[in-house]
Amino acid sequence: MRVLVLGASGQIGRELESRLERSPYQIQCPPRSALDIRDPHALNSFVSEHRPQICINAAAYTDVAAAERDPEGCFDVNCKGAGQVAEVAAFVGMPLIHISTDYVFDGLTSRPYREEDPTNPLNVYGASKLAGELEVQRRCREHLLIRTSWVFSRWRRNFVKTIVERAFSHPELPVVDDEIGGPTSAGDLAEAIVGLINLRGARREIPWGLYHCSNGGSASRFDLAERAVSRVRERAGEAAIARLQRVSTESRSSELERPAYSVLDQARIQRQFGIRLRPWTDAVDEVVDSLLTDRLLDGPS
Ligand SMILES: NC(=O)c1ccc[n+]([C@@H]2O[C@H](COP(=O)([O-])OP(=O)(O)OC[C@H]3O[C@@H](n4cnc5c(N)ncnc54)[C@H](OP(=O)(O)O)[C@@H]3O)[C@@H](O)[C@H]2O)c1
């Protein structure tokens, strides 16, 4: 089976690529310079030349703060681009696995969000991703729409990586303790997606639709930072100088609104596919260890 990964240089994309390289599938990972999802001609010609049989769209405009200043640019990728991918997928009969976000919700609840709960994004990024979901649902029947949250990995910029870096350089680290979510390892999510691709490879019937998927458990940003720093301290001892300070979202000057609570209920993906990711704490430890290995190889900074 030929598998197309869009956004292969991103956190989830890189984890997908490394796993699919070890699979029996033929993997296609065009960089943005070769296939920009905003360009329908590039999409059409790539698909007609390479004839992928399933597509994972992990390409997105993910800079949540920049999106507030550039709503058009953000919607171009996350809504229009996503819609174009879905259109091409439907046209050639290629199922689409599309990644979306917990930021489609407003966070005004205190129990994990189910797939059917009403959406109400608070920021431009969330609104663009919701619009992209609707495009996918409208244009491509054979889709798996997977909402995930608080993604971390050793790649690109992400919360856990920033905390690990600052643990060595900042004596004080203020972290909000009133934003609650479901931390998700890009690697664990990629593993789950490969499981879904395998079902297609084995020609199994797939219940298409919308699913939530993140690591087990929930955390505040503070909890997540605390776990990462304590793992750093276990491994690097005195070299880790950071002390964490609890702060509230209100005390920060950012104008960007984020949901205060965005934990995703995992029951549907567990029931339909038997997918249950390990607790986020174990996944954080693993990513911190791999970041530290790189750091030690690079020498002290
Ligand atoms: N990060 C999170 O916390 C989080 C949380 C929930 C959901 N998600 C969703 O998960 C998915 C993957 O996120 P991620 O964190 O892995 O993203 P990421 O690391 O920021 O990577 C984004 C990827 O999209 C590519 N891309 C951006 N614009 C493109 C365009 N116009 N055409 C083609 N490719 C383009 C980037 O290419 P370049 O390398 O050229 O920039 C990169 O490969 C996204 O749908 C995101 O909305 C992420």
The ligand as a Tripos MOL2 file, in Angstrom:
@<TRIPOS>MOLECULE
LIG
   48    52     1     0     0
SMALL
NO_CHARGES

@<TRIPOS>ATOM
      1 N1          1.1690   20.7240   18.3790 N.am      1 LIG1
      2 C1          0.0770   20.5390   19.1470 C.2       1 LIG1
      3 O1          0.1060   20.7550   20.3840 O.2       1 LIG1
      4 C2         -1.1900   20.0460   18.5280 C.ar      1 LIG1
      5 C3         -2.3200   19.8600   19.3480 C.ar      1 LIG1
      6 C4         -3.5060   19.3980   18.7780 C.ar      1 LIG1
      7 C5         -3.5610   19.1330   17.4190 C.ar      1 LIG1
      8 N2         -2.4730   19.3440   16.6370 N.ar      1 LIG1
      9 C6         -2.5990   19.0780   15.1960 C.3       1 LIG1
     10 O2         -1.7210   18.0290   14.8380 O.3       1 LIG1
     11 C7         -1.2660   18.1990   13.4920 C.3       1 LIG1
     12 C8          0.2520   18.1410   13.4560 C.3       1 LIG1
     13 O3          0.7650   19.0650   14.4070 O.3       1 LIG1
     14 P1          2.3370   19.1560   14.6950 P.3       1 LIG1
     15 O4          2.4950   19.6830   16.0760 O.co2     1 LIG1
     16 O5          2.9950   17.8750   14.2820 O.co2     1 LIG1
     17 O6          2.7190   20.3120   13.6550 O.3       1 LIG1
     18 P2          4.1200   20.9930   13.3720 P.3       1 LIG1
     19 O7          5.2190   20.3000   14.0920 O.co2     1 LIG1
     20 O8          3.9570   22.4640   13.5430 O.co2     1 LIG1
     21 O9          4.2990   20.6920   11.8090 O.3       1 LIG1
     22 C9          3.4160   21.2080   10.8650 C.3       1 LIG1
     23 C10         3.7110   20.5660    9.5380 C.3       1 LIG1
     24 O10         2.8340   21.1360    8.5600 O.3       1 LIG1
     25 C11         3.6240   21.5360    7.4470 C.3       1 LIG1
     26 N3          2.9260   22.6050    6.7210 N.ar      1 LIG1
     27 C12         2.5710   23.8190    7.1940 C.ar      1 LIG1
     28 N4          1.9360   24.5140    6.2200 N.ar      1 LIG1
     29 C13         1.8920   23.7180    5.1210 C.ar      1 LIG1
     30 C14         1.3790   23.8660    3.8000 C.ar      1 LIG1
     31 N5          0.7870   24.9920    3.4050 N.pl3     1 LIG1
     32 N6          1.5020   22.8280    2.9340 N.ar      1 LIG1
     33 C15         2.1290   21.6830    3.3200 C.ar      1 LIG1
     34 N7          2.6450   21.4790    4.5490 N.ar      1 LIG1
     35 C16         2.5330   22.4870    5.4390 C.ar      1 LIG1
     36 C17         4.9490   21.9590    8.0590 C.3       1 LIG1
     37 O11         5.9430   22.0370    7.0600 O.3       1 LIG1
     38 P3          7.2910   22.9340    7.2570 P.3       1 LIG1
     39 O12         8.2940   22.0570    7.9040 O.co2     1 LIG1
     40 O13         7.6410   23.3410    5.8750 O.co2     1 LIG1
     41 O14         6.9250   24.0990    8.1380 O.co2     1 LIG1
     42 C18         5.1550   20.8200    9.0420 C.3       1 LIG1
     43 O15         5.5990   19.6710    8.3730 O.3       1 LIG1
     44 C19        -1.8610   19.5360   13.0310 C.3       1 LIG1
     45 O16        -3.0440   19.2720   12.3360 O.3       1 LIG1
     46 C20        -2.1900   20.2550   14.3200 C.3       1 LIG1
     47 O17        -3.2450   21.1710   14.1440 O.3       1 LIG1
     48 C21        -1.2770   19.7740   17.1530 C.ar      1 LIG1
@<TRIPOS>BOND
     1     1     2 1
     2     2     3 2
     3     2     4 1
     4     4     5 ar
     5     4    48 ar
     6     5     6 ar
     7     6     7 ar
     8     7     8 ar
     9     8     9 1
    10     8    48 ar
    11     9    10 1
    12     9    46 1
    13    10    11 1
    14    11    12 1
    15    11    44 1
    16    12    13 1
    17    13    14 1
    18    14    15 2
    19    14    16 1
    20    14    17 1
    21    17    18 1
    22    18    19 2
    23    18    20 1
    24    18    21 1
    25    21    22 1
    26    22    23 1
    27    23    24 1
    28    23    42 1
    29    24    25 1
    30    25    26 1
    31    25    36 1
    32    26    27 ar
    33    26    35 ar
    34    27    28 ar
    35    28    29 ar
    36    29    30 ar
    37    29    35 ar
    38    30    31 1
    39    30    32 ar
    40    32    33 ar
    41    33    34 ar
    42    34    35 ar
    43    36    37 1
    44    36    42 1
    45    37    38 1
    46    38    39 2
    47    38    40 1
    48    38    41 1
    49    42    43 1
    50    44    45 1
    51    44    46 1
    52    46    47 1
@<TRIPOS>SUBSTRUCTURE
     1 LIG1         1 GROUP 0 **** ****
